Amino acid sequence: FLRSPRYLPKLITWSQNRQNSLKSFLEKNLSSGKVRKIPDQKLGQLYITFSKKYRLFHLHNTPSWWIGSEAAHHELHTHLAENYSGSPDHLLSVLTEPLEYRSENLNEEIDFLKLAIRAKKLGVDSITIRKAIYRHSSTYGAIPFGYKTGVFWDRKYFEKKLKILLRKQKNPKKLIRAKLQEITERKKRRDAKLKKLQLPQNIQQLLKILRQLSYLQDLKKTTQTRSHPHLEMVVKPEIAQRLQLQKDDIELLSPREISQVFTHGITKKIRGEVEKRKGKAILMMHGVDNYTWLYGKKAAAYMSQHGLDVKVVEKQELHGSVACRGITKGTVRVCRRSTEILKVRKGDILVTTMTTPDFVPAMRKAGAIVTDEGGITSHAAIVSRELKKPCIIGTK
């Protein structure tokens, strides 16, 4: 990163240009109208092609922030702790906020308010606005769906939300101005803090790099999750039906195995494999398409040998890194997966392993957020700062 200042901006541009690449491939080749008519073998081949595209995007975009952000964060934390008074966590949360970039969450908010400005003039039921609502839903509807909630913001959802906004007689223009002004002010405060600290040039560069990495992660999640509703609601159910398996069962088969089954037919061996993999099992990767599975006692022995057993430890307090500073009080709602977010009420403390885009509706309602995993460029850190919600990350 330090040797090649153009590396991350180029990667950001590459990722921006491909935000709809996975979604578009599915809609073009495996649309709900087409997928039922595609022969088994061709369906298997298209699924492999999509999986490769998904994997290649992930491998090109992800390693930079996955590996780089942790290294940069460690170096910055050490430098700030040794050279400046005050909490290094708090300083980092302020100085690394990527205010130069708009997240998917913020883009949706701004675009929705722009839509409301037009709806105020033309009416929610006008053909122009109905088409605009459909386009908005097509672009942002996957935000709550994320990796698997099954919740999709469709045209009716945005129509209802638009009517409520206009009924409350809120001025969308003022709301946009206030939102953008707030971001400008926060950026000024951040840059003033940065100037006052008089950090060495390489430390300033690392802070800039962490801001770029935060945005890069958001682009990665956006690209992947935009494809998930079509994948989960159209493509996978069709594959499962043809293989006479439950939809969740095909998660336990690789794309290559699915293609082979379509070519050679479902076998007792594959059904047996699926059943074994539902229990205690570990997938061992030896390359892209070269892997083995450990089951039952062998899997348990491997987990014990490598310290992967789950150990339950009673704790009265959780400690982690500050992603967004603040103090609040509320009822804890533990969500082990995003499908549980409906239990989060306004002002609750959302506690989870890590957040993904499908947690956003709960994060908007929550009074604060606590996650087991994640660093300063994690989804929880980015969104909590955007929403100004107190957030602790990496409690382990």
FENWOWO-V638774 format. One record per residue. N is the residue number from 1. SS is DSSP state (hx for helix, st for strand, lp for the rest). PSI is psi in radians with two decimals (* if undefined). D_FIRST is the distance of its C-alpha to the first C-alpha in Angstrom with 2 decimals. Layout:
# FENWOWO-V638774
N&SS&PSI&D_FIRST / N&SS&PSI&D_FIRST
This chain:
# FENWOWO-V638774
1&lp&-0.79&0.00 / 2&lp&-0.58&3.80 / 3&lp&-0.53&5.56 / 4&lp&1.43&5.35 / 5&lp&-0.36&6.04 / 6&hx&-0.14&8.34 / 7&hx&-0.93&6.76 / 8&hx&-0.75&7.31 / 9&hx&-0.66&10.46 / 10&hx&-0.71&11.77 / 11&hx&-0.64&11.50 / 12&hx&-0.82&13.22 / 13&hx&-0.76&15.84 / 14&hx&-0.79&16.42 / 15&hx&-0.68&17.08 / 16&hx&-0.72&19.22 / 17&lp&-0.21&21.31 / 18&lp&0.31&22.11 / 19&lp&-0.57&23.17 / 20&lp&0.17&26.75 / 21&hx&-0.78&26.31 / 22&hx&-0.76&27.49 / 23&hx&-0.79&30.17 / 24&hx&-0.67&31.46 / 25&hx&-0.79&31.83 / 26&hx&-0.78&33.98 / 27&hx&-0.58&36.04 / 28&hx&-0.76&36.71 / 29&hx&-0.43&37.56 / 30&lp&0.77&38.65 / 31&lp&2.79&40.20 / 32&hx&-0.53&42.92 / 33&hx&-0.58&45.53 / 34&hx&-0.67&44.33 / 35&hx&-0.60&43.24 / 36&lp&-0.38&46.81 / 37&lp&-0.15&48.01 / 38&lp&2.28&45.35 / 39&lp&2.69&46.80 / 40&hx&-0.90&45.49 / 41&hx&-0.70&43.85 / 42&hx&-0.67&42.07 / 43&hx&-0.75&40.89 / 44&hx&-0.73&39.42 / 45&hx&-0.75&37.62 / 46&hx&-0.63&36.19 / 47&hx&-0.69&35.01 / 48&hx&-0.76&33.19 / 49&hx&-0.79&31.62 / 50&hx&-0.79&30.42 / 51&hx&-0.67&29.07 / 52&hx&-0.76&27.08 / 53&hx&-0.75&25.64 / 54&hx&-0.84&24.79 / 55&hx&-0.76&23.18 / 56&hx&-0.67&21.17 / 57&hx&-0.81&19.81 / 58&hx&-0.79&18.95 / 59&hx&-0.49&17.28 / 60&hx&-0.69&15.14 / 61&hx&-0.70&14.21 / 62&hx&-0.78&14.36 / 63&hx&-0.59&12.40 / 64&hx&-0.91&8.99 / 65&hx&-0.52&10.86 / 66&hx&-0.79&13.47 / 67&hx&-0.82&11.65 / 68&hx&-0.70&8.35 / 69&hx&-0.63&10.52 / 70&hx&-0.75&13.01 / 71&hx&-0.79&11.02 / 72&hx&-0.73&9.59 / 73&hx&-0.77&13.17 / 74&hx&-0.81&14.85 / 75&hx&-0.75&13.33 / 76&hx&-0.76&14.18 / 77&hx&-0.79&17.51 / 78&hx&-0.81&18.47 / 79&hx&-0.81&17.82 / 80&hx&-0.69&19.77 / 81&hx&-0.63&22.50 / 82&hx&-0.46&23.10 / 83&hx&-0.19&23.10 / 84&lp&2.58&24.42 / 85&lp&2.84&27.48 / 86&lp&2.97&27.51 / 87&lp&2.11&25.85 / 88&hx&-0.58&22.11 / 89&hx&-0.83&22.16 / 90&hx&-0.76&23.84 / 91&hx&-0.79&21.59 / 92&hx&-0.71&18.47 / 93&hx&-0.57&20.40 / 94&hx&-0.82&21.20 / 95&hx&-0.34&18.02 / 96&lp&0.09&15.72 / 97&lp&2.13&18.30 / 98&lp&1.14&16.89 / 99&lp&-0.17&19.97 / 100&lp&-0.31&18.56 / 101&lp&2.67&18.86 / 102&lp&2.19&21.98 / 103&lp&2.94&22.14 / 104&hx&-0.69&24.67 / 105&hx&-0.79&26.99 / 106&hx&-0.71&27.03 / 107&hx&-0.71&27.45 / 108&hx&-0.78&30.44 / 109&hx&-0.85&32.01 / 110&hx&-0.80&31.80 / 111&hx&-0.60&32.99 / 112&hx&-0.72&35.81 / 113&hx&-0.60&37.00 / 114&hx&-0.67&36.99 / 115&hx&-0.68&39.09 / 116&hx&-0.61&41.39 / 117&hx&-0.78&41.96 / 118&hx&-0.67&43.25 / 119&hx&-0.53&45.24 / 120&hx&-0.62&46.97 / 121&hx&-0.78&48.37 / 122&hx&-0.34&49.09 / 123&lp&2.45&49.78 / 124&lp&-0.55&47.96 / 125&lp&0.03&50.41 / 126&lp&2.64&50.07 / 127&hx&-0.72&48.91 / 128&hx&-0.80&46.02 / 129&hx&-0.67&44.67 / 130&hx&-0.70&45.34 / 131&hx&-0.71&43.25 / 132&hx&-0.67&40.45 / 133&hx&-0.73&40.61 / 134&hx&-0.76&40.39 / 135&hx&-0.70&37.25 / 136&hx&-0.76&35.69 / 137&hx&-0.70&36.60 / 138&hx&-0.61&35.25 / 139&hx&-0.79&31.81 / 140&hx&-0.04&31.57 / 141&lp&-0.39&34.28 / 142&lp&-0.12&31.94 / 143&lp&-0.89&30.30 / 144&lp&-0.31&32.92 / 145&lp&-0.74&33.25 / 146&lp&-2.12&29.67 / 147&lp&-0.37&29.76 / 148&lp&0.30&33.54 / 149&lp&-0.51&35.69 / 150&lp&0.03&37.85 / 151&lp&2.17&37.92 / 152&lp&2.27&37.33 / 153&lp&1.70&37.75 / 154&lp&-3.06&40.27 / 155&hx&-0.72&42.19 / 156&hx&-0.66&44.84 / 157&hx&-0.86&42.36 / 158&hx&-0.57&40.94 / 159&hx&-0.82&44.48 / 160&hx&-0.78&45.72 / 161&hx&-0.67&42.80 / 162&hx&-0.77&43.45 / 163&hx&-0.70&47.16 / 164&hx&-0.76&46.60 / 165&hx&-0.79&44.31 / 166&hx&-0.57&46.90 / 167&hx&-0.59&49.78 / 168&lp&-0.05&48.32 / 169&lp&0.66&48.36 / 170&lp&2.53&44.81 / 171&lp&1.85&43.50 / 172&hx&-0.61&40.33 / 173&hx&-0.79&39.52 / 174&hx&-0.68&39.65 / 175&hx&-0.71&37.51 / 176&hx&-0.83&34.75 / 177&hx&-0.77&35.02 / 178&hx&-0.74&34.94 / 179&hx&-0.83&31.87 / 180&hx&-0.63&29.88 / 181&hx&-0.71&31.29 / 182&hx&-0.73&30.24 / 183&hx&-0.75&26.58 / 184&hx&-0.77&26.85 / 185&hx&-0.72&28.45 / 186&hx&-0.66&25.89 / 187&hx&-0.71&23.07 / 188&hx&-0.78&25.26 / 189&hx&-0.72&25.83 / 190&hx&-0.84&22.17 / 191&hx&-0.59&21.33 / 192&hx&-0.72&24.52 / 193&hx&-0.74&23.56 / 194&hx&-0.76&20.18 / 195&hx&-0.72&22.14 / 196&hx&-0.62&24.77 / 197&hx&-0.40&22.54 / 198&lp&0.97&21.27 / 199&lp&2.64&18.02 / 200&lp&2.71&16.20 / 201&hx&-0.73&13.66 / 202&hx&-0.54&10.67 / 203&hx&-0.71&12.12 / 204&hx&-0.70&12.57 / 205&hx&-0.69&8.98 / 206&hx&-0.63&8.30 / 207&hx&-0.74&11.37 / 208&hx&-0.73&10.37 / 209&hx&-0.74&7.35 / 210&hx&-0.61&10.22 / 211&hx&-0.73&12.53 / 212&hx&-0.69&10.72 / 213&hx&-0.63&10.56 / 214&hx&-0.81&14.22 / 215&hx&-0.67&15.24 / 216&hx&-0.68&13.71 / 217&hx&-0.70&15.84 / 218&hx&-0.69&18.79 / 219&hx&-0.69&18.58 / 220&hx&-0.84&18.66 / 221&hx&-0.70&21.67 / 222&hx&-0.85&23.35 / 223&hx&-0.80&23.26 / 224&hx&-0.86&24.59 / 225&hx&-0.43&27.15 / 226&hx&-0.47&28.62 / 227&hx&-0.29&29.89 / 228&hx&-0.71&31.32 / 229&hx&-0.77&34.63 / 230&hx&-0.72&35.76 / 231&hx&-0.81&34.65 / 232&hx&-0.55&36.41 / 233&hx&-0.30&39.45 / 234&hx&-0.99&40.27 / 235&hx&-0.91&38.77 / 236&hx&-0.70&38.86 / 237&hx&-0.65&42.40 / 238&hx&-0.78&43.65 / 239&hx&-0.79&42.22 / 240&hx&-0.74&43.64 / 241&hx&-0.75&47.01 / 242&hx&-0.58&47.29 / 243&hx&-0.01&46.39 / 244&lp&0.80&48.78 / 245&lp&2.85&46.17 / 246&lp&2.63&45.00 / 247&hx&-0.72&41.85 / 248&hx&-0.41&40.01 / 249&hx&-0.56&41.17 / 250&hx&-0.23&39.15 / 251&hx&-0.40&35.96 / 252&hx&0.06&37.08 / 253&lp&2.47&37.18 / 254&lp&2.76&34.35 / 255&hx&-0.65&34.36 / 256&hx&-0.70&35.71 / 257&hx&-0.71&38.52 / 258&hx&-0.79&39.42 / 259&hx&-0.72&39.64 / 260&hx&-0.67&41.78 / 261&hx&-0.71&44.07 / 262&hx&-0.57&44.58 / 263&hx&-0.75&45.49 / 264&hx&-0.07&47.68 / 265&lp&2.71&48.79 / 266&lp&2.41&48.28 / 267&lp&2.83&49.37 / 268&hx&-0.60&50.60 / 269&hx&-0.77&47.80 / 270&hx&-0.75&45.10 / 271&hx&-0.70&47.02 / 272&hx&-0.69&47.31 / 273&hx&-0.79&43.57 / 274&hx&-0.79&42.84 / 275&hx&-0.72&45.32 / 276&hx&-0.71&43.87 / 277&hx&-0.27&40.31 / 278&lp&-0.38&41.59 / 279&lp&-2.61&42.40 / 280&lp&1.98&40.31 / 281&st&2.62&37.99 / 282&st&2.32&34.64 / 283&st&2.16&32.71 / 284&st&2.01&31.35 / 285&st&2.34&28.76 / 286&lp&0.38&28.84 / 287&lp&-3.06&26.91 / 288&lp&-0.88&26.85 / 289&lp&0.35&30.64 / 290&lp&1.96&31.82 / 291&st&2.80&32.66 / 292&st&2.85&35.54 / 293&st&2.52&36.90 / 294&st&2.38&38.43 / 295&st&2.81&41.22 / 296&hx&-2.12&43.48 / 297&hx&-0.66&44.22 / 298&hx&-0.71&41.64 / 299&hx&-0.74&38.89 / 300&hx&-0.72&40.25 / 301&hx&-0.72&40.37 / 302&hx&-0.77&36.77 / 303&hx&-0.74&35.63 / 304&hx&-0.75&37.73 / 305&hx&-0.62&36.53 / 306&lp&0.27&32.81 / 307&lp&0.55&33.30 / 308&lp&0.03&32.79 / 309&lp&2.58&36.13 / 310&lp&2.09&36.24 / 311&lp&2.19&37.54 / 312&lp&2.13&39.11 / 313&lp&2.23&38.89 / 314&lp&2.26&40.83 / 315&lp&2.45&38.94 / 316&lp&-0.40&40.36 / 317&lp&2.54&37.09 / 318&lp&2.35&33.53 / 319&lp&2.40&30.66 / 320&lp&-2.75&26.99 / 321&st&2.56&24.17 / 322&st&2.08&24.91 / 323&st&-0.62&23.12 / 324&st&2.13&25.73 / 325&lp&2.58&28.39 / 326&lp&2.92&32.08 / 327&lp&2.31&35.43 / 328&lp&2.99&37.54 / 329&lp&2.39&40.25 / 330&lp&3.07&41.07 / 331&lp&2.29&42.09 / 332&st&2.31&39.54 / 333&st&1.92&39.01 / 334&st&2.08&37.33 / 335&st&1.85&35.94 / 336&lp&-0.40&35.01 / 337&lp&2.86&34.08 / 338&hx&-0.32&33.69 / 339&hx&-0.15&37.22 / 340&hx&0.06&38.58 / 341&hx&-0.25&37.16 / 342&hx&-0.32&40.54 / 343&hx&-0.15&41.87 / 344&lp&2.18&39.53 / 345&lp&2.90&41.62 / 346&lp&2.21&40.83 / 347&lp&-0.12&39.72 / 348&lp&2.79&39.21 / 349&st&1.94&36.43 / 350&st&2.09&34.38 / 351&st&2.18&33.42 / 352&st&3.04&31.55 / 353&lp&-0.99&29.15 / 354&lp&2.69&26.32 / 355&lp&2.65&26.60 / 356&lp&3.03&25.94 / 357&hx&-0.53&27.00 / 358&hx&-0.16&30.60 / 359&hx&-0.18&30.78 / 360&hx&-0.82&30.37 / 361&hx&-0.69&34.19 / 362&hx&-0.62&34.72 / 363&hx&-0.59&31.88 / 364&hx&-0.59&33.57 / 365&hx&-0.51&36.83 / 366&lp&2.66&35.61 / 367&lp&-0.46&36.02 / 368&st&2.90&33.04 / 369&st&2.35&30.65 / 370&st&2.24&30.04 / 371&st&2.56&27.89 / 372&lp&-0.76&27.78 / 373&lp&3.09&24.19 / 374&lp&2.60&20.93 / 375&lp&-2.87&18.26 / 376&lp&-0.32&17.32 / 377&lp&0.18&15.71 / 378&lp&2.86&18.79 / 379&hx&-0.76&21.37 / 380&hx&-0.72&23.86 / 381&hx&-0.80&21.72 / 382&hx&-0.90&20.93 / 383&hx&-0.68&24.55 / 384&hx&-0.68&26.29 / 385&hx&-0.66&24.75 / 386&hx&-0.68&25.67 / 387&hx&-0.10&29.16 / 388&lp&0.78&29.41 / 389&lp&2.28&30.52 / 390&st&2.39&30.23 / 391&st&2.31&27.93 / 392&st&2.26&27.31 / 393&st&2.83&24.77 / 394&lp&0.75&24.41 / 395&lp&-0.20&28.08 / 396&lp&*&28.12
